[in-house]
Amino acid sequence: MMILEGYKCGNLIPDEIANTIGTVYNILLVAVPIMIVLFGIIDFVKAVASGKEDEIKKNTSTFIKRLITGIIVFFVLALVKLVVNLIQTNNTSDAVECLNEIFGNN
């Protein structure tokens, strides 16, 4: 069997695609919390400036939803690895190794 260079995960995924996926995910891990904080500050400043109690309650609800979404984004890789480990097939270790190879985890 010929080993192809420029491929990851047992020669199934081209390096460019794997590197792009890993880079986008790493950017999201940094950008999502920053965006949540910035949008939360902007919303709360607007609500406090307007002085309306309903706006403050609405923005609190929106902020909580954003936090939950951010937590999901932050832990999606851990959740995927957990599900892969729970499946318990012969290829489970290969899948985890592939995820580690793409996302640069040890």
FIKOLZA-1660 file (N, C-alpha, C; in steps of 0.1 Angstrom, whole numbers, plus 5000, padded with zeros to 4 digits):
% residues 106
   i   px   py   pz ch aa at
   1 5008 4988 5000  A  M  N
   1 5000 5000 5000  A  M CA
   1 5009 5012 5000  A  M  C
   2 5006 5021 4991  A  M  N
   2 5014 5033 4990  A  M CA
   2 5009 5044 5000  A  M  C
   3 5019 5050 5007  A  I  N
   3 5015 5060 5017  A  I CA
   3 5015 5074 5010  A  I  C
   4 5004 5080 5010  A  L  N
   4 5003 5093 5003  A  L CA
   4 5008 5104 5013  A  L  C
   5 5016 5113 5008  A  E  N
   5 5020 5125 5016  A  E CA
   5 5010 5136 5014  A  E  C
   6 5008 5144 5024  A  G  N
   6 4999 5155 5024  A  G CA
   6 4985 5151 5028  A  G  C
   7 4984 5139 5034  A  Y  N
   7 4970 5135 5039  A  Y CA
   7 4971 5132 5054  A  Y  C
   8 4960 5134 5061  A  K  N
   8 4959 5130 5075  A  K CA
   8 4948 5120 5077  A  K  C
   9 4948 5114 5089  A  C  N
   9 4937 5104 5093  A  C CA
   9 4938 5092 5084  A  C  C
  10 4949 5086 5083  A  G  N
  10 4950 5074 5075  A  G CA
  10 4948 5076 5060  A  G  C
  11 4954 5087 5056  A  N  N
  11 4953 5091 5041  A  N CA
  11 4939 5093 5036  A  N  C
  12 4930 5098 5045  A  L  N
  12 4917 5100 5041  A  L CA
  12 4913 5115 5038  A  L  C
  13 4920 5124 5046  A  I  N
  13 4917 5138 5046  A  I CA
  13 4929 5146 5041  A  I  C
  14 4928 5154 5030  A  P  N
  14 4939 5162 5026  A  P CA
  14 4943 5171 5037  A  P  C
  15 4957 5174 5038  A  D  N
  15 4962 5183 5048  A  D CA
  15 4955 5197 5048  A  D  C
  16 4953 5202 5036  A  E  N
  16 4947 5215 5035  A  E CA
  16 4933 5216 5042  A  E  C
  17 4925 5206 5040  A  I  N
  17 4912 5206 5046  A  I CA
  17 4913 5204 5061  A  I  C
  18 4921 5194 5065  A  A  N
  18 4923 5192 5080  A  A CA
  18 4929 5204 5087  A  A  C
  19 4939 5211 5081  A  N  N
  19 4944 5223 5087  A  N CA
  19 4934 5234 5087  A  N  C
  20 4926 5236 5077  A  T  N
  20 4916 5246 5077  A  T CA
  20 4905 5244 5088  A  T  C
  21 4901 5231 5089  A  I  N
  21 4891 5228 5100  A  I CA
  21 4897 5231 5113  A  I  C
  22 4909 5227 5116  A  G  N
  22 4916 5230 5129  A  G CA
  22 4918 5244 5131  A  G  C
  23 4922 5252 5121  A  T  N
  23 4924 5266 5123  A  T CA
  23 4910 5274 5125  A  T  C
  24 4900 5270 5118  A  V  N
  24 4887 5277 5120  A  V CA
  24 4882 5274 5134  A  V  C
  25 4883 5261 5139  A  Y  N
  25 4879 5258 5152  A  Y CA
  25 4887 5265 5163  A  Y  C
  26 4900 5266 5161  A  N  N
  26 4908 5274 5171  A  N CA
  26 4904 5289 5171  A  N  C
  27 4901 5294 5159  A  I  N
  27 4897 5308 5159  A  I CA
  27 4884 5310 5166  A  I  C
  28 4874 5301 5164  A  L  N
  28 4861 5301 5171  A  L CA
  28 4863 5300 5186  A  L  C
  29 4873 5292 5190  A  L  N
  29 4875 5291 5205  A  L CA
  29 4879 5305 5211  A  L  C
  30 4885 5313 5203  A  V  N
  30 4889 5326 5208  A  V CA
  30 4879 5337 5206  A  V  C
  31 4873 5336 5194  A  A  N
  31 4864 5347 5189  A  A CA
  31 4850 5346 5196  A  A  C
  32 4845 5334 5199  A  V  N
  32 4832 5333 5205  A  V CA
  32 4831 5340 5219  A  V  C
  33 4840 5337 5228  A  P  N
  33 4839 5343 5241  A  P CA
  33 4841 5359 5240  A  P  C
  34 4849 5363 5231  A  I  N
  34 4851 5378 5230  A  I CA
  34 4838 5384 5224  A  I  C
  35 4832 5378 5215  A  M  N
  35 4820 5383 5209  A  M CA
  35 4808 5383 5219  A  M  C
  36 4808 5372 5227  A  I  N
  36 4797 5371 5237  A  I CA
  36 4799 5383 5247  A  I  C
  37 4811 5385 5252  A  V  N
  37 4813 5396 5261  A  V CA
  37 4810 5410 5255  A  V  C
  38 4815 5412 5243  A  L  N
  38 4812 5425 5236  A  L CA
  38 4797 5428 5234  A  L  C
  39 4791 5418 5228  A  F  N
  39 4776 5419 5226  A  F CA
  39 4769 5421 5239  A  F  C
  40 4773 5414 5249  A  G  N
  40 4766 5415 5262  A  G CA
  40 4768 5429 5268  A  G  C
  41 4780 5435 5267  A  I  N
  41 4782 5448 5272  A  I CA
  41 4774 5458 5264  A  I  C
  42 4774 5457 5251  A  I  N
  42 4766 5466 5242  A  I CA
  42 4752 5466 5245  A  I  C
  43 4746 5454 5247  A  D  N
  43 4732 5452 5249  A  D CA
  43 4728 5458 5263  A  D  C
  44 4736 5455 5273  A  F  N
  44 4733 5460 5287  A  F CA
  44 4735 5475 5288  A  F  C
  45 4745 5481 5281  A  V  N
  45 4746 5496 5281  A  V CA
  45 4734 5502 5274  A  V  C
  46 4729 5497 5263  A  K  N
  46 4717 5502 5257  A  K CA
  46 4705 5501 5266  A  K  C
  47 4704 5490 5273  A  A  N
  47 4692 5488 5281  A  A CA
  47 4693 5497 5293  A  A  C
  48 4704 5499 5299  A  V  N
  48 4705 5507 5311  A  V CA
  48 4704 5522 5307  A  V  C
  49 4709 5526 5295  A  A  N
  49 4707 5539 5290  A  A CA
  49 4692 5543 5288  A  A  C
  50 4685 5533 5283  A  S  N
  50 4671 5535 5280  A  S CA
  50 4663 5536 5293  A  S  C
  51 4668 5529 5303  A  G  N
  51 4661 5529 5316  A  G CA
  51 4648 5520 5317  A  G  C
  52 4646 5512 5307  A  K  N
  52 4635 5503 5307  A  K CA
  52 4638 5490 5313  A  K  C
  53 4630 5486 5323  A  E  N
  53 4632 5474 5330  A  E CA
  53 4630 5462 5321  A  E  C
  54 4620 5463 5312  A  D  N
  54 4617 5452 5303  A  D CA
  54 4629 5449 5294  A  D  C
  55 4636 5460 5289  A  E  N
  55 4648 5458 5281  A  E CA
  55 4659 5451 5288  A  E  C
  56 4661 5454 5301  A  I  N
  56 4671 5448 5309  A  I CA
  56 4668 5433 5310  A  I  C
  57 4656 5429 5313  A  K  N
  57 4652 5415 5314  A  K CA
  57 4654 5408 5301  A  K  C
  58 4650 5414 5290  A  K  N
  58 4651 5408 5277  A  K CA
  58 4666 5406 5273  A  K  C
  59 4675 5416 5276  A  N  N
  59 4689 5414 5274  A  N CA
  59 4696 5404 5283  A  N  C
  60 4691 5403 5295  A  T  N
  60 4696 5392 5304  A  T CA
  60 4693 5378 5298  A  T  C
  61 4681 5377 5293  A  S  N
  61 4677 5364 5286  A  S CA
  61 4686 5361 5274  A  S  C
  62 4688 5371 5266  A  T  N
  62 4696 5370 5254  A  T CA
  62 4710 5367 5258  A  T  C
  63 4716 5373 5268  A  F  N
  63 4729 5371 5272  A  F CA
  63 4731 5356 5277  A  F  C
  64 4721 5351 5284  A  I  N
  64 4722 5337 5289  A  I CA
  64 4722 5327 5277  A  I  C
  65 4714 5330 5267  A  K  N
  65 4713 5322 5255  A  K CA
  65 4727 5322 5248  A  K  C
  66 4733 5334 5247  A  R  N
  66 4746 5335 5241  A  R CA
  66 4756 5327 5249  A  R  C
  67 4756 5328 5262  A  L  N
  67 4765 5320 5270  A  L CA
  67 4764 5305 5268  A  L  C
  68 4752 5300 5268  A  I  N
  68 4749 5286 5265  A  I CA
  68 4755 5282 5252  A  I  C
  69 4752 5290 5241  A  T  N
  69 4758 5288 5228  A  T CA
  69 4773 5287 5228  A  T  C
  70 4779 5297 5235  A  G  N
  70 4793 5298 5236  A  G CA
  70 4799 5285 5243  A  G  C
  71 4793 5281 5253  A  I  N
  71 4797 5269 5260  A  I CA
  71 4796 5257 5251  A  I  C
  72 4786 5256 5243  A  I  N
  72 4784 5245 5234  A  I CA
  72 4796 5245 5224  A  I  C
  73 4799 5257 5218  A  V  N
  73 4809 5258 5208  A  V CA
  73 4823 5254 5215  A  V  C
  74 4825 5259 5227  A  F  N
  74 4837 5257 5234  A  F CA
  74 4840 5242 5237  A  F  C
  75 4830 5235 5240  A  F  N
  75 4831 5221 5244  A  F CA
  75 4827 5211 5233  A  F  C
  76 4825 5215 5221  A  V  N
  76 4820 5206 5210  A  V CA
  76 4830 5195 5207  A  V  C
  77 4843 5198 5207  A  L  N
  77 4853 5188 5204  A  L CA
  77 4853 5178 5215  A  L  C
  78 4852 5182 5228  A  A  N
  78 4852 5172 5239  A  A CA
  78 4839 5164 5238  A  A  C
  79 4828 5170 5234  A  L  N
  79 4816 5162 5233  A  L CA
  79 4817 5151 5221  A  L  C
  80 4823 5155 5210  A  V  N
  80 4825 5146 5199  A  V CA
  80 4834 5134 5203  A  V  C
  81 4845 5137 5210  A  K  N
  81 4853 5127 5215  A  K CA
  81 4846 5117 5225  A  K  C
  82 4838 5123 5233  A  L  N
  82 4830 5115 5243  A  L CA
  82 4821 5106 5235  A  L  C
  83 4814 5111 5226  A  V  N
  83 4804 5102 5218  A  V CA
  83 4812 5091 5210  A  V  C
  84 4823 5095 5205  A  V  N
  84 4831 5085 5197  A  V CA
  84 4836 5074 5207  A  V  C
  85 4840 5078 5219  A  N  N
  85 4845 5068 5229  A  N CA
  85 4833 5059 5234  A  N  C
  86 4821 5065 5234  A  L  N
  86 4809 5057 5239  A  L CA
  86 4805 5047 5229  A  L  C
  87 4808 5049 5216  A  I  N
  87 4803 5040 5206  A  I CA
  87 4810 5027 5207  A  I  C
  88 4822 5026 5211  A  Q  N
  88 4830 5014 5214  A  Q CA
  88 4831 5004 5203  A  Q  C
  89 4835 5009 5191  A  T  N
  89 4838 5000 5180  A  T CA
  89 4853 4998 5179  A  T  C
  90 4857 4989 5170  A  N  N
  90 4871 4987 5167  A  N CA
  90 4878 4999 5162  A  N  C
  91 4871 5007 5155  A  N  N
  91 4877 5019 5149  A  N CA
  91 4877 5031 5158  A  N  C
  92 4872 5030 5170  A  T  N
  92 4871 5041 5179  A  T CA
  92 4884 5048 5181  A  T  C
  93 4895 5041 5184  A  S  N
  93 4908 5047 5186  A  S CA
  93 4913 5054 5174  A  S  C
  94 4910 5049 5162  A  D  N
  94 4914 5055 5150  A  D CA
  94 4907 5069 5148  A  D  C
  95 4894 5069 5152  A  A  N
  95 4886 5082 5151  A  A CA
  95 4892 5092 5160  A  A  C
  96 4895 5088 5173  A  V  N
  96 4900 5097 5183  A  V CA
  96 4914 5102 5178  A  V  C
  97 4922 5093 5173  A  E  N
  97 4935 5097 5168  A  E CA
  97 4934 5107 5156  A  E  C
  98 4924 5105 5148  A  C  N
  98 4922 5114 5137  A  C CA
  98 4918 5128 5142  A  C  C
  99 4909 5128 5152  A  L  N
  99 4905 5141 5157  A  L CA
  99 4916 5148 5164  A  L  C
 100 4925 5141 5171  A  N  N
 100 4937 5147 5177  A  N CA
 100 4946 5152 5166  A  N  C
 101 4947 5145 5155  A  E  N
 101 4956 5149 5145  A  E CA
 101 4951 5162 5138  A  E  C
 102 4938 5163 5136  A  I  N
 102 4932 5175 5129  A  I CA
 102 4933 5187 5139  A  I  C
 103 4929 5185 5151  A  F  N
 103 4928 5196 5160  A  F CA
 103 4941 5199 5168  A  F  C
 104 4951 5191 5166  A  G  N
 104 4964 5193 5172  A  G CA
 104 4964 5190 5187  A  G  C
 105 4956 5182 5192  A  N  N
 105 4956 5178 5206  A  N CA
 105 4964 5166 5208  A  N  C
 106 4970 5165 5220  A  N  N
 106 4978 5153 5224  A  N CA
 106 4970 5143 5231  A  N  C
% end
